[in-house]
Amino acid sequence: MLKQTFHCQRTRVYVLNGPNLNLLGTREPEIYGRATLKDIEKATAARAKRHGLKIVFRQSNHEGELVDWIHEALTKGCGVIINAGAYSHTSIALHDALKALDKPIIEVHLSNPKRREAFRHHSYVSEAAKGVIFGLGSTGYLLAVEAIAELVGAGTDLK
Ligand code: DQA
């Protein structure tokens, strides 16, 4: 399934979260679930640890800040997991920043945007991502860690 192996010098995976995801837990729980972003961070860090990976977990409501963090991942990260929230559907700037990144990128959405309003059906992030996981709630972040670990060969050739 995941054939290509990427080599990175660092074990750091950036997990970037876009606008309104700081409200998880109380924001439309029937769509996004009851887990808070802190809960997701803890679970994601624990899963990454199993693979000898460390996560840098961040959230911003500002597009430019997310762009800056993608640039940071260029030099300091070995992969990116991104839930860009509504910017997924609007941001060419995020698309371009991700395209500049020669590391595996996994896009995550808690909900399944394809089953929702038409304006959520297209994602600029998907076009830059290696893989996309959506509709599985917070489990999607854990599956994204598994995918990144396999793509970077964590636990095998990482020191
Ligand atoms: C989301 C889906 C987006 O359409 C929405 O704007 C979000 C959350 C998700 O995780 O399901 O903010 O990215």
Boltz pocket constraint, residues with backbone or C-beta under 6 A from the ligand:
constraints:
  - pocket:
      binder: B
      contacts: [[A, 19], [A, 20], [A, 21], [A, 83], [A, 84], [A, 85], [A, 86], [A, 87], [A, 88], [A, 108], [A, 109], [A, 110], [A, 111], [A, 112], [A, 113], [A, 120]]
      max_distance: 6.0
